[in-house]
Amino acid sequence: ARWAGDEYTFACLQNSSLNLPAFALEPGSFGVKFESHPRFSGVYALEADDEQTTRSVFTPSVLDFFSTNEGLAVQASGQRLVVFIPDAKVMSSDRIPALIEQSLRIAELFKARR
């Protein structure tokens, strides 16, 4: 894995309402593109096994959120969502609440697609 061997602070969420396809999102500019959101496509790399299903969960609200919140990395599959900040490595305890808040917001955005 790209992040193997490094230490990071992760927020790991599990929720039966998520039902997400397997995907990895990280800072970069390769992978699945969204013509409707060029900013997102320019700052995030999205890789997915099932591109069509993954596109369906990246609603305009999700794309807008990530377009204005750069630098996050997300891995998801089924009921699980993992969020971290690759540039932050191990976070100080005062930054963890913001990571948790962002992670919960991301989960809510993905759940709202229904």
C-alpha positions in Angstrom: 0.0 0.0 0.0 1.1 3.5 -0.7 1.0 4.5 3.0 2.6 1.3 4.3 5.3 1.8 6.8 4.3 5.3 7.7 2.4 6.4 10.8 -0.8 8.4 10.5 -3.7 9.4 12.6 -6.8 7.8 11.1 -10.5 8.3 11.8 -12.3 4.9 11.1 -16.0 4.9 10.9 -18.4 2.0 10.4 -22.1 2.6 9.6 -24.6 0.2 8.1 -26.1 3.1 6.2 -23.0 3.8 4.2 -22.9 0.8 1.7 -20.0 2.3 -0.3 -18.2 0.8 -3.2 -14.4 0.2 -2.7 -12.5 3.4 -3.5 -9.4 5.3 -2.5 -9.2 9.1 -2.7 -6.0 11.0 -2.1 -4.3 14.3 -3.0 -3.3 14.1 -6.7 -4.7 14.5 -10.1 -5.1 11.0 -11.7 -7.9 8.4 -11.8 -11.6 9.0 -12.1 -12.4 12.6 -13.3 -15.6 14.6 -13.0 -16.0 17.2 -15.8 -18.6 19.0 -13.7 -16.1 19.6 -10.9 -12.7 20.4 -12.5 -11.3 21.7 -9.1 -12.0 18.3 -7.5 -10.4 16.5 -10.5 -7.4 18.8 -10.3 -6.6 18.2 -6.6 -7.8 14.7 -5.9 -6.9 11.3 -7.3 -9.8 8.8 -7.2 -9.3 5.2 -7.8 -12.1 2.6 -7.8 -12.7 -1.0 -8.9 -16.2 -0.1 -10.1 -16.0 3.3 -11.6 -19.7 3.6 -12.5 -20.9 2.8 -8.9 -18.2 5.0 -7.4 -19.3 7.9 -9.6 -22.9 7.5 -8.3 -21.8 8.1 -4.7 -19.7 11.1 -5.5 -22.7 13.4 -5.7 -22.4 17.2 -6.3 -22.4 17.7 -2.5 -19.6 15.3 -2.0 -17.6 16.8 -4.8 -18.2 20.3 -3.5 -17.0 19.3 0.0 -13.8 17.8 -1.3 -13.2 20.7 -3.7 -13.1 23.0 -0.7 -11.4 20.7 1.7 -8.1 19.7 0.1 -5.5 17.4 1.4 -7.7 14.6 2.8 -7.3 10.9 2.0 -10.3 8.5 2.2 -10.5 4.8 1.8 -13.9 3.2 1.8 -15.6 -0.2 1.2 -19.1 -1.3 2.3 -19.9 0.0 5.7 -16.4 1.3 6.4 -14.8 4.7 5.9 -11.2 5.7 6.8 -10.1 9.3 6.7 -6.7 10.7 7.3 -4.4 13.6 6.2 -1.3 12.3 4.4 0.7 15.4 5.1 -0.1 15.4 8.8 1.3 12.0 9.8 0.7 11.6 13.6 -1.5 14.5 14.7 -1.3 16.3 18.0 -4.3 15.7 20.2 -5.6 19.2 19.7 -6.1 18.5 15.9 -7.9 15.1 16.3 -11.4 16.6 17.0 -11.3 18.4 13.7 -10.4 15.2 11.9 -13.3 13.4 13.6 -15.6 16.2 12.7 -14.6 16.2 9.0 -14.9 12.4 9.0 -18.4 12.5 10.3 -19.3 15.2 7.8 -18.0 13.0 5.0 -20.0 10.0 6.2 -23.1 12.1 6.3 -22.6 13.4 2.8 -22.2 9.8 1.5 -25.3 8.7 3.4 -27.3 11.6 2.1 -27.1 10.3 -1.5 -30.1 8.1 -0.9 
